[in-house]
Amino acid sequence: MTAYYQKFVQLAELIPYAVLAFVARIAAAVPFWRSGQTKLDGGEFLGVNWNIFGVVEKKIYLFENVFGIPALLAPAMTHFAALGEFFFPILLVFGFATRFGALGLLGMTAFIQFYVFPGDLLNPNGNWSLHLLWAAPLLLVLARGPGAFSLDYLLGKRAKPSAS
């Protein structure tokens, strides 16, 4: 059985990092993008809400009354969250300023876990497991980079002097 397992491991190790990083970037981008789209008010074109400066009023209410953001800060925090959930996933998908995008979404994840849902850390059925699913691919991309299927990689390759 160990020979079969070793062969399996050898095959699995053939998966290029570029593929892993690309899948991780998409997996991390999707939930934030979807969440951001629910915060924006109007301006939809081709299925994407482009009005990044208009936020749905009920989301401000949610930030203030459910998430416990102070009333003076709730509108600004809702706008910042919507902007982050709009721009950071775009950076991840295209692999441009990828580590910055990953860090931004990781910060949002930490804020959600530790400020909005701090009690869930001790709850076996809490949101912490969902937040781990967001954090894992973000940490991979932050630590190891976006991989070869990214604008960062392409721009980095062109910026290096040629060996001739």
Secondary structure, 3 states (H helix, E strand, C coil): CHHHHHHHHHHHCCCCHHHHHHHHHHHHHHHHHHHHHHHECCCEECCEECCCCCECHHHHHHHHHCCCCCCCCHHHHHHHHHHHHHHHHHHHHHCCCHHHHHHHHHHHHHHHHHHHCHHHHHCCCCCHHHHHHHHHHHHHHHHHCCCCCCHHHHHHHHHCCCCC
